[in-house]
Amino acid sequence: MKKISLLLVLVMVLSMFMVACAPKEDNQVGENNTEPNNTSEPTELVVSTWGFNEDLLRKNIYEPFEKANNVKIVLEVGNNADRLNKLRLGSSNVDVIQLAEGFAIQAIEEGLFEKIDRSNIPNIENLYDVAKAPFGEEYGPAYTVGRYGIMYDTAQVDKPIESWADLWDDSLGKKLIFPDMTTTAGPFTPFIVADIEGLDVKTDIDAIFAKIKDLNKNLVKVYSKSSEVVNMFSQGEASVVAGQDFSFGQVKEAVPTAKWVDPKEGAYAIVNTINIAKGTKNKELAEKFIDWILSEEVQKANAIDKVDSPANKNVVLTEEEAEGLTYGADVIDKLILADWKYINSVNKEWIERWNKEVVSGQ
């Protein structure tokens, strides 16, 4: 009997050991069915991005991806120009970088991006056409397509604003904030003036800057960060802004009487891109991360939270959820696409004139 009891104990111990060592079933997260790998230390993935809505981005993008893939995402935040300069100088260990279209074109021309393998990013096929390959199929897609238009507080502005030209109206004295020429949307300004004045941006630049200078009568501040827009609206320091739609959700939350306007001349497309930094050691993981950002699940979560407009055409939103977003082919197809190659060829000159003729006059 003692021998039988001892044998039973050994069998039970052995069975427990085998159960403990058996492989666990794979956990699947979201639509992408990404499989976690928790057998080793997390792989660090450095993402260069803006510092706006970081808490919501962590909830919708970073934390689910980290959990599913045994990854630790480290953020390098800042504006386009600063983050691109870090990449140029080699003072950054970035794997993935998000840049507005004009800055991304500069990076491509300077050889700062890896070429992507689109077979590793199948969600690209679910994007609107304008987002699939803004620089050709060798480089990353746009993960969001937004609008540059006008926001204003209807409780503080007497006349309805319908046109870009309305920003020069005398009734807006010291109520307007406007983006700096060095920002994503700043270079649209000469094109806007050329349109409303019937001028040619390539041959009438002196007349265009004379008109831009007239904005000083209405300007409260030239801003360089979107967070300034929200802060100044919420504190009542400004009631009109030429700005991007991704910040409208927070503006509307702070000021319920705020309204978004697509000017009658047209709103400009803001094409924010995602690419892989040259020399990364995590290229396949970076491609997997890009695919995750493009997924219907992530795109819809960000849209509902008013973080970014969805570039994934499979995302379906209610009228309330879509308010203030660039949503649907009928909206996207109407956007004005800027000539960024030309802008980059003259942008240094424009910035110098802007600083001398506009900023110094405030």
Secondary structure, 3 states (H helix, E strand, C coil): CHHHHHHHHHHHHHHHHHHHHCCCCCCCECCCCECCCCCCCCEEEEEEECCCCHHHHHHHHHHHHHHHHCEEEEEEECCHHHHHHHHHHCCCCCCEEEEEHHHHHHHHHCCCECCCCHHHCHHHHHECHHHHCCCCCCCCCEEEEEEEEEEEECCCCCCCCCCHHHHHCHHHCCCEEEECCCCCCCCHHHHHHHHHHCCCCCCCHHHHHHHHHHHHHCEEEEECCHHHHHHHHHCCCCCEEEEEHHHHHHHHHHCCCEEEECCCCCCEEEEEEEEEECCCCCHHHHHHHHHHHHCHHHHHHHHHCCCCCCCECCCCCCHHHHCCCCCCHHHHCCCECCCHHHHHHHHHHHHHHHHHHCHHHC
